[in-house]
Amino acid sequence: MNAYLTHLTVERRLAANSVDSYGRDLTMLAAFAAGTGVRVEALSRQDLEAFVRSLMSDGRSPRSVARAVACYRGFYRFLVVDGRAKASPADDLRPPRAWKSLPRYLSVEDVDLLLAQPDVSTARGLRDRALIELLYATGMRVSELIGLRPADVNLDASYLTCTGKGDKQRIIPIGDEAASWVGRYIRDARATLMGKRNSPRLFVNARGGGPGLTRVGFWKILKGYARTAGLKASISPHMLRHSFATHLLDRGADLRAIQMMLGHADLSTTQIYTHVLEQRMRTVYDKFHPRA
């Protein structure tokens, strides 16, 4: 570490304040390595990801964490060039993206309450129940949900093909409950809603089919059911996406699997949900521990 700081001072000609900041970042990394019982040069990519998450959990600003990550990428590149390490575990290490606030999500009980609102004795209610079930079951973006075509959904195999940002496609599993409601909608409601018109979309408008639902249209549908359910939070389609990811992670799902289902290009984007759970644990601790 001292050799790297000298390299920054002499060869890179970094300002003294910058070198001091890098020195503090390296000191934190050394303390983390000592706590795990692993030499700094032997830390793995997974170790570094866990360390970066801990920096966010400690309340450090996104800018501070980004600087630390840049420091570690440069440090491990230096070790490789200097012959002290064979490969860098930090080559594509990225800081979590900065959020203005942590993602808001619904409790499982609130999701159940929301799902119970559509009147499934009507074609429109069946459509709405299938929409909300599928959104919560897959964590899709609302644009991905309303853009689905009938051929994109394979109910027999319980998966769908989703076209996301940049026209990138991904496969997402569907739970039995959501698959059941989508099947009922296709069988009992879609043709009724379309009438004599055709639509390439899986989910169609209640008034004569039309080209399909819009983002704003689905937002209004969701907010209406939230009011009926008496939910105080301002509900949005993205909140169900956050609920999907948070509830999966809360029950032990692998973060990389969640990343693939959400369609995140970078794992650092998905790591925000780890921060959500860590904050919730802190809240529970402060509320219930007798000496908190």
C-alpha positions as CSV (number, residue, x, y, z in Angstrom):
1,M,0.0,0.0,0.0
2,N,2.8,2.4,0.8
3,A,4.4,1.6,-2.6
4,Y,1.1,2.4,-4.3
5,L,0.8,5.7,-2.5
6,T,4.3,6.6,-3.5
7,H,3.5,5.7,-7.1
8,L,0.5,8.1,-6.9
9,T,2.6,10.9,-5.5
10,V,5.7,10.5,-7.7
11,E,4.6,9.0,-11.0
12,R,0.9,10.0,-11.1
13,R,1.6,13.4,-9.5
14,L,-1.7,13.4,-7.6
15,A,-2.4,16.2,-5.2
16,A,-1.5,15.6,-1.6
17,N,-5.2,15.7,-0.5
18,S,-6.1,13.1,-3.1
19,V,-3.2,10.8,-1.9
20,D,-4.4,11.3,1.7
21,S,-7.9,10.3,0.7
22,Y,-6.6,7.2,-1.1
23,G,-4.5,6.4,2.0
24,R,-7.7,6.4,4.1
25,D,-9.5,4.2,1.6
26,L,-6.6,1.7,1.6
27,T,-6.6,1.7,5.4
28,M,-10.3,0.8,5.4
29,L,-9.5,-2.0,3.0
30,A,-6.7,-3.3,5.2
31,A,-9.0,-3.3,8.2
32,F,-11.6,-5.3,6.2
33,A,-9.0,-7.8,5.1
34,A,-7.7,-8.2,8.6
35,G,-11.3,-8.9,9.8
36,T,-11.7,-11.7,7.2
37,G,-8.3,-13.2,7.9
38,V,-7.3,-12.8,4.3
39,R,-4.3,-10.8,2.9
40,V,-5.2,-7.7,1.0
41,E,-3.7,-9.0,-2.2
42,A,-5.6,-12.3,-1.8
43,L,-9.1,-10.8,-1.5
44,S,-11.6,-12.0,-4.1
45,R,-14.1,-10.2,-6.2
46,Q,-16.9,-11.4,-3.9
47,D,-14.9,-10.0,-0.9
48,L,-14.6,-6.6,-2.5
49,E,-18.3,-6.5,-3.4
50,A,-19.2,-7.3,0.2
51,F,-16.8,-4.6,1.4
52,V,-18.3,-2.0,-1.0
53,R,-21.8,-2.8,0.2
54,S,-20.6,-2.4,3.8
55,L,-19.4,1.1,2.9
56,M,-22.8,2.0,1.6
57,S,-24.5,0.5,4.7
58,D,-22.2,2.6,6.9
59,G,-23.9,5.7,5.4
60,R,-21.0,6.9,3.3
61,S,-22.0,9.1,0.4
62,P,-22.1,7.7,-3.1
63,R,-19.3,10.0,-4.1
64,S,-17.1,8.7,-1.3
65,V,-17.8,5.1,-2.2
66,A,-17.1,5.8,-5.9
67,R,-13.7,7.3,-5.0
68,A,-12.9,4.3,-2.8
69,V,-13.8,1.9,-5.6
70,A,-11.6,3.9,-8.1
71,C,-8.8,3.6,-5.5
72,Y,-9.1,-0.2,-5.3
73,R,-9.3,-0.7,-9.0
74,G,-6.1,1.4,-9.4
75,F,-4.4,-0.4,-6.4
76,Y,-5.0,-3.9,-7.8
77,R,-3.9,-2.9,-11.3
78,F,-0.7,-1.6,-9.7
79,L,-0.2,-4.9,-7.9
80,V,-0.5,-6.8,-11.2
81,V,1.9,-4.5,-13.0
82,D,4.4,-4.6,-10.1
83,G,4.3,-8.4,-10.1
84,R,2.7,-8.7,-6.7
85,A,-0.5,-10.3,-8.0
86,K,-1.4,-12.4,-11.0
87,A,-4.8,-10.9,-11.7
88,S,-6.9,-8.0,-10.4
89,P,-10.1,-8.9,-8.6
90,A,-11.3,-5.3,-9.0
91,D,-11.1,-4.8,-12.8
92,D,-14.8,-4.4,-13.3
93,L,-15.7,-3.4,-9.7
94,R,-18.3,-0.7,-9.7
95,P,-19.8,1.4,-6.9
96,P,-23.6,1.1,-6.4
97,R,-25.5,3.8,-8.3
98,A,-26.5,6.8,-6.3
99,W,-30.2,6.9,-5.5
100,K,-31.9,10.0,-4.2
101,S,-33.6,7.7,-1.7
102,L,-33.8,4.0,-1.1
103,P,-36.4,2.2,-3.2
104,R,-39.8,2.0,-1.6
105,Y,-41.5,-1.3,-1.6
106,L,-44.7,-2.9,-0.2
107,S,-45.0,-5.5,2.5
108,V,-46.2,-8.9,1.5
109,E,-49.5,-8.2,3.3
110,D,-50.0,-5.0,1.3
111,V,-49.3,-6.8,-2.0
112,D,-51.9,-9.4,-1.0
113,L,-54.4,-6.7,-0.2
114,L,-53.7,-4.9,-3.5
115,L,-54.1,-8.2,-5.5
116,A,-57.5,-8.8,-3.8
117,Q,-59.1,-5.6,-5.2
118,P,-59.9,-6.3,-8.9
119,D,-63.4,-7.8,-9.4
120,V,-62.5,-11.0,-11.2
121,S,-66.1,-11.7,-12.1
122,T,-65.6,-9.2,-14.9
123,A,-63.4,-9.3,-17.9
124,R,-61.7,-6.0,-16.9
125,G,-61.1,-7.3,-13.4
126,L,-59.6,-10.5,-14.7
127,R,-57.2,-8.5,-16.8
128,D,-56.2,-6.2,-14.0
129,R,-55.6,-9.1,-11.6
130,A,-53.4,-10.9,-14.2
131,L,-51.5,-7.6,-14.8
132,I,-50.7,-7.0,-11.2
133,E,-49.9,-10.7,-10.5
134,L,-47.5,-10.9,-13.4
135,L,-45.8,-7.6,-12.5
136,Y,-45.2,-8.7,-8.9
137,A,-44.2,-12.3,-10.0
138,T,-41.6,-11.1,-12.5
139,G,-40.4,-7.7,-11.5
140,M,-40.6,-6.4,-15.0
141,R,-40.6,-2.7,-15.9
142,V,-44.1,-1.4,-16.7
143,S,-43.0,-0.8,-20.4
144,E,-41.9,-4.5,-20.6
145,L,-45.2,-5.7,-19.1
146,I,-47.5,-3.7,-21.4
147,G,-45.3,-4.6,-24.4
148,L,-45.8,-8.4,-24.0
149,R,-47.3,-10.4,-26.8
150,P,-49.2,-13.6,-26.4
151,A,-46.3,-15.6,-28.0
152,D,-43.9,-14.2,-25.3
153,V,-45.7,-16.1,-22.5
154,N,-45.3,-19.9,-22.1
155,L,-47.7,-20.9,-19.4
156,D,-47.1,-24.6,-19.7
157,A,-43.4,-24.2,-19.0
158,S,-44.0,-21.3,-16.6
159,Y,-41.7,-18.7,-18.1
160,L,-41.9,-15.6,-20.4
161,T,-39.6,-13.9,-22.8
162,C,-39.2,-10.2,-21.9
163,T,-37.8,-7.5,-24.2
164,G,-36.1,-4.9,-22.1
165,K,-33.8,-1.8,-22.6
166,G,-31.9,-1.8,-25.9
167,D,-34.1,-4.6,-27.2
168,K,-32.3,-7.1,-25.0
169,Q,-34.3,-10.2,-24.3
170,R,-34.3,-12.2,-21.1
171,I,-36.1,-15.2,-19.8
172,I,-38.1,-14.8,-16.5
173,P,-39.8,-17.6,-14.6
174,I,-43.5,-17.2,-13.7
175,G,-44.9,-18.6,-10.4
176,D,-48.0,-20.9,-10.5
177,E,-50.3,-18.2,-9.1
178,A,-49.4,-15.6,-11.7
179,A,-49.5,-18.2,-14.5
180,S,-53.0,-19.3,-13.4
181,W,-54.4,-15.7,-13.5
182,V,-52.8,-15.0,-16.9
183,G,-54.3,-18.2,-18.2
184,R,-57.7,-17.2,-16.9
185,Y,-57.4,-13.8,-18.5
186,I,-56.4,-15.2,-21.9
187,R,-59.2,-17.9,-21.8
188,D,-62.1,-15.9,-20.3
189,A,-61.4,-12.1,-20.8
190,R,-59.1,-11.1,-23.6
191,A,-61.4,-11.9,-26.5
192,T,-64.3,-10.1,-24.7
193,L,-62.2,-7.0,-24.2
194,M,-61.0,-6.9,-27.8
195,G,-64.5,-7.4,-29.3
196,K,-64.1,-7.3,-33.1
197,R,-60.7,-5.6,-33.1
198,N,-57.3,-7.2,-33.1
199,S,-54.3,-6.4,-31.0
200,P,-50.7,-7.7,-31.0
201,R,-50.5,-7.0,-27.3
202,L,-51.2,-9.6,-24.6
203,F,-53.0,-7.0,-22.4
204,V,-55.5,-4.9,-24.2
205,N,-57.6,-1.9,-23.3
206,A,-61.0,-2.4,-21.8
207,R,-62.7,-0.2,-24.4
208,G,-62.6,-2.2,-27.7
209,G,-59.1,-3.6,-27.4
210,G,-57.2,-0.8,-29.0
211,P,-53.4,-1.0,-29.6
212,G,-52.8,-2.0,-26.0
213,L,-52.4,-0.5,-22.5
214,T,-50.2,2.6,-22.1
215,R,-47.8,3.2,-19.2
216,V,-50.1,6.0,-17.9
217,G,-53.2,3.8,-18.3
218,F,-51.7,1.1,-16.1
219,W,-50.5,3.6,-13.6
220,K,-54.0,4.9,-13.2
221,I,-55.3,1.3,-12.8
222,L,-52.8,0.6,-10.1
223,K,-53.4,3.8,-8.2
224,G,-57.2,3.2,-8.3
225,Y,-56.8,-0.2,-6.7
226,A,-54.4,1.2,-4.1
227,R,-57.0,3.7,-3.0
228,T,-59.6,1.0,-2.8
229,A,-57.3,-1.1,-0.7
230,G,-56.7,1.8,1.7
231,L,-52.9,1.8,1.1
232,K,-51.4,5.0,2.3
233,A,-48.3,4.9,0.2
234,S,-48.2,6.4,-3.2
235,I,-48.2,3.3,-5.4
236,S,-46.4,3.0,-8.7
237,P,-45.6,0.1,-11.0
238,H,-41.9,0.4,-10.1
239,M,-42.8,-0.1,-6.4
240,L,-44.0,-3.6,-7.3
241,R,-40.7,-4.2,-9.1
242,H,-38.9,-3.1,-5.9
243,S,-41.2,-5.3,-3.9
244,F,-40.4,-8.3,-6.1
245,A,-36.6,-7.9,-5.7
246,T,-36.7,-7.1,-1.9
247,H,-39.0,-10.0,-1.1
248,L,-36.9,-12.4,-3.1
249,L,-33.7,-11.3,-1.4
250,D,-35.4,-11.3,2.0
251,R,-36.1,-15.0,1.5
252,G,-32.6,-15.9,0.5
253,A,-32.5,-15.5,-3.3
254,D,-29.2,-15.2,-5.0
255,L,-28.4,-11.5,-5.9
256,R,-27.1,-12.5,-9.3
257,A,-30.2,-14.4,-10.1
258,I,-32.3,-11.3,-9.1
259,Q,-30.0,-9.2,-11.3
260,M,-30.8,-11.5,-14.3
261,M,-34.5,-11.4,-13.7
262,L,-34.6,-7.6,-13.3
263,G,-32.5,-7.1,-16.5
264,H,-29.8,-5.1,-14.7
265,A,-26.6,-4.8,-16.8
266,D,-24.5,-4.3,-13.7
267,L,-24.7,-6.1,-10.4
268,S,-24.0,-2.8,-8.5
269,T,-27.5,-1.6,-9.5
270,T,-29.1,-4.7,-7.9
271,Q,-27.0,-4.2,-4.7
272,I,-29.3,-1.4,-3.7
273,Y,-31.8,-4.0,-2.4
274,T,-29.1,-5.4,-0.1
275,H,-28.9,-1.9,1.3
276,V,-32.6,-1.8,1.8
277,L,-32.5,-5.0,3.9
278,E,-29.6,-3.8,5.9
279,Q,-31.4,-0.5,6.8
280,R,-34.5,-2.5,7.8
281,M,-32.5,-4.7,10.1
282,R,-31.0,-1.6,11.7
283,T,-34.5,-0.2,12.2
284,V,-35.7,-3.4,13.8
285,Y,-32.6,-3.6,16.0
286,D,-33.1,0.0,17.2
287,K,-36.8,-0.6,17.9
288,F,-36.6,-3.9,19.8
289,H,-33.1,-4.3,21.4
290,P,-33.3,-3.3,25.1
291,R,-30.0,-1.5,25.0
292,A,-30.2,0.0,21.6
